[in-house]
Amino acid sequence: MTLPPWPAESPAHGQVLLRAVEARDAAMAQSLSTDPYVPQTGSLPGDATVREALAWVGRQQKRHAEGAGFSFTIARRSDDVAIGHCGLWLKDLDEGRASAGYAVAPSERGRGYAAEALAALTEFAWTVPGLRRVELFIEPWNDGSIRTAERAGYVREEGLQGRHRKVGGERRDMILFASVRPGHSAR
């Protein structure tokens, strides 16, 4: 699948901007890798070494060219320091759907960055032709991520998605949250 071009301007909202992942973001990746949950959800190993963090950065830099979607570093607007990571994953673009994910470094949490990053990511999503719906799959115990989704304007949909996603090698239940392109129906 050919994706739309990389944005000419970094998506931004509030205190954050979303920019291309750079080698200098390896320290942020190492910080993310200390969270016991984050390594279970993607390709970043737990307690990553500098080499492993740089390898993860390299993988993120290829996501767009590979057709997977847009992989962004979340940076503070004030100083462009990396504070987290988010992605808009487009494997279901032909059906008008995308999924999103986000994580903020443990030392940067509690400041509203995740919700602002998700809002920026969602605003950017509506520039992608044919995309009408962005979905988040959140484990029921993850209150922080649920609050983030709600603050960014996502709506919880009915029911539990039983054993919907693999996390840490096992299938887990998920709650589905969605944002719908303005002017379109939910499904």
C-alpha positions, 0 to 999 in steps of 0.5 A: 500500500502506498501511503500519503506523503510524510507531513510537511509540517509537524502535527502539534497540539498544546504542549507537544509536536509530533516529528520524525523519529531521530537517532537522538531519541534513543534515550527516550526509547530507553526510558520507555523500555523501563516501563514493564508494559511498553515492551510487551506492545511492540518491538522495543525490548525491556530495559533496552541497551543503547544499541537496542534503542538505536535499532528500535529507532531504525525500525520506526524510521522505516515504518512509513516507507514500508507502508505500515503507517506513521511513526512519530516521536512526541516532543515538547514544543518548547525545546523539541526534547523527545518525551514519548512515541505514537503511531498511526497504523494504516493496515486497514486504510482500504476499509477507512480505518486506522489504529493508533498507539501512544506511550510517554516516558515514565518521567514525563507522565502526568502532564497531559502530554499523552492526550495532547499527542493523541489529539495531534495524531487524530487531527493529522489522521483526518488529512489522510485521504479515505480515512474515516475512523481511528481506533484504540484498543486499551486493556480494561485495567489501563485507567491512565490510557482510558483517561487519555483516550477520553481527554482526546475525544475518543468514545468508548464503544459497546462491549469488550473485545474478548481476547482481541490483541496479543500483548506479551505473547498472550491474547488479551481483552480490549476495550475499543475506543474510536474517533470518527472523522467529522461529518462521517458515521461511526461505522 
